[in-house]
Amino acid sequence: FAIDRLISEGYTHMFSIDGDGQHLASEIPKLVEVAKANPWDLVIGNRRLKSKTVPQISKFGRKFSNFWVQYQTGLQIRDSQSGFRLYPLFPLQTMNFVTVKYDFEIEVLIRLMWRGVNVREVDIDVLYPEGSERVSHFHKFKDNARISVLNTVLVIISLLRMHRSPAQLGLAAGLGVLIGCTPLFG
């Protein structure tokens, strides 16, 4: 796994960038600057989704995901779906993850927040080409299913962490089923 290798080679941080070409490498220094001042924090690039070519489903998906991140952690994030991130490796070295695809971004975000790692967001520019020129590796059915299952589990765990009553836990299970049946991304 990349995290173990980076730690064994003496690195303190790991940078991630989506492979669909929307992120601009020229924006990396913005995240590095924030990480230098806050080395223990997760730094996320908050995508400016103002272009006419940004798909509406992307805007909806971000709002929907942000809602569930706040529900699961009690903390507000502006772009929980951004794959443009600078991770501090120290808190990650003792964690084991069950996800490896698009769902990893949500799992690592939630679990770091549960551990008390601060999240800092930096506004970044992105490039969304016209729909016919856009490249995506996201599989609508498989990746939505993975993310939905993960969010179901995370909602239930978040409610267990809050020491809820049996009635509230029953509601959590019902919400988990609802989330599991609701696609997050288009």
DAQUIRA-V141339 format. One record per pair of residues at least 24 apart in sequence whose ideal C-beta (glycine too) atoms are under 10 Angstrom apart, sorted by the first residue. I is the first residue (numbers start at 1). GAP is how many residues later the second one is. Records with the same first field share a line. If there is no record, write none. Layout:
I->GAP ; GAP
//
This chain:
1->91 ; 95 ; 96 ; 99
2->87 ; 90
3->84 ; 86 ; 89 ; 90 ; 92 ; 94 ; 105
4->85 ; 88 ; 89
6->81 ; 83 ; 86 ; 87
7->82 ; 83 ; 85 ; 86
8->85
10->79
11->78
12->27 ; 28 ; 75 ; 76 ; 77 ; 78
13->26 ; 29 ; 30 ; 72 ; 73 ; 74 ; 75 ; 76 ; 77 ; 79
14->71 ; 72 ; 73 ; 74 ; 75 ; 78
15->28 ; 69 ; 70 ; 71 ; 72
16->28 ; 29 ; 66 ; 67 ; 68 ; 69 ; 70 ; 71 ; 88 ; 89 ; 92
17->28 ; 65 ; 66 ; 67 ; 68 ; 69
18->27 ; 29 ; 63 ; 64 ; 65 ; 66 ; 67 ; 84 ; 87 ; 108 ; 118 ; 119 ; 120
19->64 ; 116 ; 117 ; 118
20->63 ; 106 ; 107 ; 108 ; 109 ; 114 ; 115 ; 116 ; 117 ; 118
21->105 ; 106 ; 107 ; 108 ; 112 ; 113 ; 114 ; 115
22->25 ; 32 ; 36 ; 60 ; 61 ; 62 ; 103 ; 104 ; 105 ; 106 ; 107 ; 112 ; 113 ; 114
23->24 ; 59 ; 60 ; 61 ; 101 ; 102 ; 103 ; 104
24->60 ; 100 ; 101 ; 102 ; 103
25->59
26->98 ; 99
27->57 ; 95 ; 96 ; 97 ; 98 ; 99
28->56 ; 58 ; 96
30->54 ; 56 ; 92 ; 93 ; 94 ; 95
31->53 ; 54 ; 55 ; 89 ; 90 ; 91 ; 93
32->54 ; 90
33->89
34->52 ; 86 ; 87 ; 88
35->51 ; 52 ; 53 ; 85 ; 87
36->50
37->83
38->50 ; 80 ; 82
39->47 ; 49 ; 51
40->48 ; 50 ; 51 ; 76 ; 77 ; 78
41->45 ; 46 ; 47 ; 50 ; 71 ; 76 ; 77 ; 78 ; 79
42->35 ; 43 ; 44 ; 45 ; 46 ; 49 ; 50 ; 66 ; 67 ; 70 ; 71 ; 75 ; 76 ; 77 ; 78 ; 79
43->41 ; 42 ; 43 ; 44 ; 45 ; 75 ; 76 ; 77 ; 78 ; 79
44->33 ; 34 ; 35 ; 36 ; 37 ; 38 ; 39 ; 40 ; 41 ; 42 ; 43 ; 61 ; 65 ; 75 ; 76 ; 77 ; 78 ; 80
45->34 ; 37 ; 38 ; 39 ; 40 ; 41 ; 76 ; 77 ; 78 ; 79 ; 80 ; 81
46->31 ; 32 ; 33 ; 34 ; 36 ; 38 ; 74 ; 75 ; 76 ; 77 ; 78 ; 80
47->31 ; 32 ; 34 ; 35 ; 36 ; 37 ; 74 ; 76 ; 77 ; 78 ; 79 ; 81
48->31 ; 75 ; 76 ; 77 ; 78
49->30 ; 77 ; 79
50->75 ; 76 ; 78
51->74 ; 75 ; 76 ; 77 ; 78
52->76 ; 78
53->74 ; 75 ; 76 ; 77 ; 78 ; 80 ; 81
54->72 ; 74
55->73 ; 76 ; 79 ; 81 ; 131
56->130
57->83 ; 126 ; 128 ; 129
58->70 ; 127 ; 128
60->124 ; 125 ; 126
61->83 ; 86 ; 122 ; 123 ; 124 ; 125
62->122 ; 123
64->87 ; 115 ; 118 ; 119 ; 120 ; 121
65->40 ; 41 ; 44 ; 82 ; 86 ; 119 ; 120
68->38 ; 42 ; 79 ; 83 ; 86 ; 87 ; 90 ; 107 ; 111 ; 114 ; 116
69->37 ; 40 ; 41 ; 44 ; 50 ; 82 ; 85
71->80 ; 83 ; 84 ; 87 ; 88 ; 104 ; 108
72->34 ; 37 ; 38 ; 39 ; 41 ; 42 ; 79 ; 82 ; 83 ; 84 ; 85 ; 86 ; 87 ; 89
73->36 ; 37 ; 38 ; 39 ; 40 ; 41 ; 46 ; 81 ; 85 ; 88
74->39 ; 40 ; 84 ; 88
75->35 ; 38 ; 39 ; 43 ; 44
76->43
77->32 ; 33 ; 36 ; 42 ; 44
78->41 ; 43 ; 45
79->42 ; 43 ; 44 ; 45
80->25 ; 26 ; 29 ; 30 ; 33 ; 39 ; 41
81->24 ; 25 ; 28 ; 66 ; 103 ; 104
82->27 ; 39 ; 40 ; 42 ; 44
84->38 ; 40 ; 42
85->24 ; 34 ; 36
86->34 ; 36
87->25 ; 30
88->24 ; 29 ; 30
90->27
91->24 ; 25 ; 26
92->25
98->52 ; 55
99->47 ; 48 ; 50 ; 51
100->46
101->36 ; 37 ; 38 ; 41 ; 42 ; 45 ; 46
102->35 ; 36 ; 37 ; 40 ; 41 ; 42 ; 44 ; 45 ; 48 ; 82 ; 83
103->40 ; 41 ; 42 ; 43 ; 44 ; 45 ; 46 ; 47 ; 48 ; 51 ; 81
104->42 ; 46
105->42
106->40 ; 41 ; 44 ; 45 ; 48 ; 78
107->40 ; 43 ; 44 ; 46 ; 47
109->45
110->40 ; 41 ; 44 ; 45 ; 47 ; 48
111->43 ; 46
114->40 ; 43 ; 44 ; 47
136->49
138->47 ; 48
140->43 ; 45 ; 46
141->42
143->40 ; 41 ; 42
144->38 ; 39 ; 40 ; 41 ; 42
145->35 ; 38
146->38
147->32 ; 33 ; 36 ; 37 ; 38
148->28 ; 30 ; 31 ; 32 ; 33 ; 34 ; 35 ; 36 ; 37
149->27 ; 30 ; 31
150->29 ; 30 ; 34
151->24 ; 25 ; 28 ; 29 ; 31 ; 33
152->24 ; 25 ; 26 ; 27 ; 28 ; 29 ; 30
153->26 ; 27
154->25
155->24 ; 25
//
